[in-house]
């Protein structure tokens, strides 16, 4: 039973870890290339006859160039800079263009490095009415408006108002009928995507993390349920819909454009399918001399759990804390608490690790004693197995009597390991998904706790300590079990080489604590 339990724990850990380390990781890809030729017939051509994605300038004055241009990828071409408008915030610069009256570029000043959130500027985020010829109507410090004639009497206006960094913003889409008779604005779509950018160190895995998602309130549930959108489908009433990756989210909040259906297409970026979310808005009648307005709230920014929780609307559901989400959220809150005390997330991880080990120490000591007893009774165990190998019922009875005689339990050696598995998985997920640790330094060469150790020092030291601890532990059990336990430190070392250094630091502290505890128990029982 002890062998099966250890095997089950080890295999479940390996499967869980390997899934995130290898299966989820996509093939390497390059930085997004120059924008491809527009797939939307309404995208206006540039002066040289090519389809014009957006570039940027702080104002629509021809030839002006913003200081942020040096941060932009090659996808932003200089021949259309004169047509772009920039609104610059402290943490992000938004670049708007008349083509679809959309956001063609967002340069976000992340904790690791500036990054481009919009990989493909066609059709552009929050694009709609791509067939219309929009022109700049108004520009202020925090808003920009474009307008275009949709028919003889109807004029469509799109006004973006930014509400500061990492806040919920507003897009107002208006249709004005200047005629003397009622008119109808045909069905139109509001789009997000394709894909979503991230920092350079995350680009290889980024396509594998793209998701189109939405949230709904289900009967009997206190919190919104998040659902992945894999194809165009009827969704019912949703709270928000959007696309995301590990660290960023672009979402439209339910409101005037709320639809019971969400459309999903998958254009390719660097041969990778990227989600392009489209929200259909029904045709609407507009009376004479009447204005019909759709208010669209949207969020484009980091998946900071605390921030999204404060913003409400169920946006925090975009942070995937995995199967053990309650524990992962608790671990995330604990890390932030200890960070507020120490000012360093690495130190916070050390403190949390020590506290967890203190709580588990009584069980660990009991586990060590149980393994020592199991080693001691191995000769008797083998004798009973040989004597009653043809009588399974008598064999089990004699083994139970042996356990009772020596006051031991095969589960005793596994219990601490079983209790640590959900804690490990929860912290594993919290460290991978936590925006707070993204770009957070520790000491010396560890500049980002969400990234791997660049010199592999932590995982190698961790593996060495695990090996020493395993060597010191009582080596009872069957040969298969002993061989598996012997190779476990090697397997874990290789798996941890590419894991976030914050997670490796946690497991390193556990290993050091376990090694010291094993030394103490070995000397005490010698």
N, C-alpha and C positions, 0 to 999 in steps of 0.2 A: 504494500500500500504506500509506504514511504517513497519507494522508487517511482511509482506511478504519479504521485503528487508532485515530486520534484520535476519529473519529466514534463508533466502538464504545465507547471508554472514556467519552466524554462522555454518550452516550445511556444506557449502563448505569448510570452515576452518577445521571443525572437520574431514571431509572425507579425506582431503589432509594430515592432521597431523596423523590421525589414520593409514592411509596407510603406512606411513614411520615408525610409531612406532610399529605396530603390524603385519600387513599383510606381509610386506617385511621381517620381522624378522623370521628366520628359527628356528627350534627346536635346543636346545643346542647340541653341539658335543664336542668330546674330541680332544686332540691334536693328530695330525697324528701319526698312529702307525708305528711300524717297517715296512720297505718296504716289500710288498708282493712278492711272487715268480714271477719272470719275465714272462711277456706274450709274450716276443719276443724270438724266438728260438735262435737268434744269441747272446744273452747275455751270456758271458763266465762264467762258474761255478767257485766257489772258491775252495780252497784246500779241504774243508770238503764236497764238493759235492753239496753245496747249490748255488742258483743263487746269484750273487754278485752285490748289489747296490754299490754306491760309498761312501767311506769315504774320509779322507783327510790327506795330509801331504804337507809341503812346497816343498818338492822334492820327487822324486820317490824312495828315499832310504828306504829299508825295515825297519820297526819299528819306523820311525820318526813320531812324532805327533806334530801338530801345537798348538800354544797357544789358538787358537780360538775353539778348540774342546770342551772346557767346556761350550760353548754357544750353541752347537748343540743339537737338540732333539734326542730322542732315536732311531729315524729312521736311524741314521748313525751308523753302526755297526763297532766295532773295528777290526773284522777279515778281513776287506778289506781296512783298512787304508793304508796299505803298497802299494796299487795299485793306490792311488789318488795323485793328484797334486793340490797344492793351489797357487793361485795368490792373494795376499792380497793388497787391496787398503785402503785408509783412512776410507771409509764408508762401504766397503763390502769386504768379502772374497769369492772368487769363487773357487769351488772345482770341478776339472775335472777328468773324468775316461775314461779308454779305451773302456768300454762297450758302443758302439754307438758313441764313441768319443764325449761325451756330458757333459753338466754341471749338476752335480748331487746334488749340494748344493750351496746355496748363503746365507751367514750370513750377513744380512744388519744391520748396526749400526744406527737404527732409533732414533728419538728424544725421544721416550718413553722407548724403551728397544731394545736390539739386538733381531732379529727375523729371522726365517728361511723362505725364500721365496719359496723354492721347497719342497712341502709337500710329494711328492711321487717321489723318485729318479729313477723310472723305467717308461719310457725309458730314462728320463733325458731331460732337456731343450736343444733345438737345436740338438737333436739326429737324426741320419740318418745312413743308412747302418748297422743296428743292427746285421745283419747276418755275418758281417766281423769281423776278429780278429785284432783289432787295437793294436798298441804298441806305446809307447812314442817315438817320433822322435826328438823333440827339446823343450827346456824350457828356457825362459828368464824371466826377471823381469815383463814384461807385456804381454807375449805371450806364447802359448803352442801349439805344433803340434803333431798330431797322424797320423800314416799311416798304411795301410793294403792292402794286395793283394786282388783285386776283381776278377781276373782271371789269366790265365797264363801270360798275357802280361800287364794287366792294374793294376796300383797301385793307390789307393785313398788316398789322404792326406787332413786332416782337420786342419786348423790353426786358433786359436782364438787369436785376438789382442785386448786387453782392452785399451780403450782410456781415462782412468781416471774415477773418480766418477761422476755418473749421466750424462754420455755422450753417444754418439752413438758409438758403438763398431763394430768390423769387424770380420766376419767368412769367410775364404777363403777355398772353397772345390775344390780340383784339382784332375783330372784323367790323369795319364801319361801312354801312350802306348809305351812300350819298344820294341814291336814287329816290324816286317818288313811289316806287312799288317794292313789295317784299322780294327778297332774293335769298338764295340758298348757298351756303358755303359747303362744298362737297366734303366727304370724309377725308381726313388727313391723319398723319402719323407723327408721333414724337419719338425720336430715336436716341439710344445710348450705345456707344461702341463704335467700331468693333474692338474688343479687347480692352486692356487697361495696363498702363505701364508701371514700372517699379525701378528700384535701384539696380545698378550694374551687377552686384553680387547675387541678385535674385533672378536675373534674366533667364538663366538656363532652365529653371524650374517654373518660371512664370506662366507659360502656356498651359502647363498641366494644372494650374491653379485657377484659371479663368472659370468663372461660373456666372450664369444668369439665374437670379433668384428673386423670390417674392415672398411676402409674409401674409398670412391670413389668421383671423381669429376663429378658432374651432370651438364648437360647443363643449362646454365642460372644462375648458382649459383656461388657466389664469393668464398665461403669457402667449404672445403670438407664436405661431408655428412657421418656421422657415421652410420653403420648398424650392428645390432646384427645377429650373425650367429647361428641359432637354429638347423641346420642340414646341411649335405653336399649339396653344391649347386654351380651353376655357378654364379660367382660374377662379371665378367667383369674385367676391369683393376682397380686394387686397389692401394692405396698409402702405407698403412701399414695394417698388420693383426696381431692379437694377442689376449691375454687373460688378464683380469684385475679383480681387486676387488675395494673396495672403495679408497684405498690409493696407490696401486701399479699397474704397467703395465709391461707386457712382450710382446714386439712386434718385428716383422720382417718387415723391410722396403722394399718396392718394388724395384726390381733390377733384377739381373740375375736369381733369382728363381721365378720371377713373373709368376703367373699362373691365368688363368681365372676361376679356380675352387678351392674351399677350402673345405677340408674334416674335419668333426667334429665327434668325438666319445665321449662317456660319461662313462668312467670307474668310479668305485665308490671308494671314500675315506671315511671311517667311515660311510658307508651306504648312503653317499651323492653323487649324480652324479657330477662329476667334468669335465669341458670341456678339451678335448685334441685336439688341433688344429694341422692339418697335411696339409702341403703345397706340392702338387705333383709337381715333376720336370720331364719333359719329357726325354725320352731316347735320348742319344746324341752319335753321331759318333766321334771317336778319331782317327786321322790319325797316321801312323807310326812315331815313335819318336816325337810325338806331345803331348802337355799338354793342356787340356781343363779346364778352371777355372771358377767357379761361385763365385762372390763376394756377400756376404750377410751381410748387415748392420742390427744391432739389438740394441734394447734398453731394459734394465731391470732395473727398478728403481721406484722412487716415482712419483706420479701424481701431481707434482708441476706445477701449471698452467703457472706461469711465465717462469719457466725453459723449459717446453715443447713448449711454444710459441717461445722461442728463438731457440730451436732445429729445429723447422719448421716441414715440411713433414705432417702437420695436426695432429701431436701427441697430441696437446692440446685438440682435440675433444674428447679424452678419459675422460676428466673431465666433468661429467654430471651436468650442472648447471640448468637443469630442464626447465620447460615451460617459466619461466621468465628469461631466460639466460642473456639477455642484462643487466637487472637490477642486477642480481646476479654477473655478471662479474664486473659491476660498484661498487657494494658493496665490492667485494673482493679487487679491486684496492684501494678503499677508506680505507679499513682496513689496507692494507699494507702501504699506505701513512702515516696514523696516527701512525702506529707502528714505522715507521722510525723516526717520531718526538718524540715519547714517550718511545720507547723501550719496550712496554708492550702491548700485543694484547687485554687484558682485558680493559685497559685504552682506547685503540683505539675503542673498541666496545661502551664504555660509551660516548666518544666524538661523534661518528657517531650517536648514539641514540639521544643525546641532539640536534644535528644539525637537524635531521629529525623532532623532536618534535617542534623545533623553527619554521621550515617551515610550519608545520601543525597547529600551535597555532591559527592563525586567523580563520581557518575552525573549529577548536575545540570549540572556543568561540561561533561561530555562531551556531554550533550544540547544545551546552548547552542552548542557548537562544531559539532555535527552540523547544527543548524538554520541556522547561519551559512553553512556550506558548501552546504546545500541552496538557500539564497537565492542564493548566488553562481553556482550552475550552472543556475539557472532558464532563462536565455536558451538555453543549449545543450539543455536538456531540451525546451523548446518547439519548437526547430528539429528535433530528432529526432522528436518527436510529429507534426509537420506532414509531415515527409519520408516517414515509414513508417506513416502512419495506415491504410493499406489492407493492411499486412502485419504482423499482431499478433506473429507469431513473431520477425521481424526487429526489431520495435520493442522487445520485451522484451530481446532480446540486446544491442541498442545501449545501452539504459538501464543494464543491468547493467555493461557496459563503462565507461559514464560514471561510475557509482558507484565502480568499481574504480580508475579513473584518478585520481579525486580522494580516494580513501581514505575514503569515507563510507558510511553505511548508513541507509536510511530508518527503520529501527527505533531508531536511536540517539536520536532526539529524543523517542521515545515511552516508552522504557524507564523513566525515573524516574516518569513519570505512572502507568504500569502497576503499578509496585511500590508506589506510594502508595495505590492504590485499595483493596486489602484492608486496609491499615493504617487508612485513613480510615473504611471501613465498620465495622471492628472497634471503633475508638474511638467512632464514632457510636453503635453499639449499647451499648457499655459506659457511655457518659455518659447515655443514655436510661434504662438499666435499673439503674444503680448506686444503691442505697439510700444509700451513703456520701455521694453528691453531692446527695441530696435535702435541700434547705434549707441547703446549704453556701454561705456567703457568700464573695465575693472581695474587692473594694474598692469604696468609694463606693456607687454605685447598684445594683451587682450583689449582691443579697441572696440569690439562690438560683441556683446554677449549673445546676440541672436545669430551670429555667424560662427563657423567652425574656427577652432584654434589654428591660426595660419602656420604654426610650426609643430603642431600635434604634440606639444609638451604635455598638456593636461590628460589626453586620452592614454598616452604611453605610460605616464606615471600612475594613472588610475589602474591600468592593466597590470602593471608590475605589483602594485599593492594587493590587488585582487588575487594574483597568483600566490603571493606570500601568505595571505590569509587562508587560501584554500589549502596550502601545504601544511599549515598549522592546525587546521580543523581536524577532528577525529575522522579517520578514513575508513569508516565502516561501510557496510552495504555490499551489493553485488558488483561484479566487475564492470558491467555495463553502466551502472549508476556512477561508479567511481571514475570511469573514463570520461563520462559526460561532464562531471563536475571538474575534472582536471582540465578539460578543454574550454570550459565556459569563459574563463578570463580572456583567453585568446580571441574567442568569438566576439565577446563584448568589446574588446579593444578595437577590433576592426570595424565593428558597427558604429562605435562612437567617434571614429576618426572624422567623420563629416557632420556630426551632430552639432547643434548650437553649443558654444563653449559654456554658456550658462548651465545647460543640462549636464555637461561633463563635469563641471565644477561641483554640482550637487552630488553626482555619483562618486566623485573623488572624495568629498567630505565623508560620505557614507562608508567608503572603502577604508579610509584612514581610521575612522571611528571603529569600524568592525575589526580592523587589524589590531588596534590598541586593546579592544575588549577581549579579543581572542588571546592575545599575549597575557593579559591579566588573568583570564580564566585558566590558561595553561599553567602558569606559575602557581596559582592558588591550589589547583588540583594535583600538582606534581607530587 
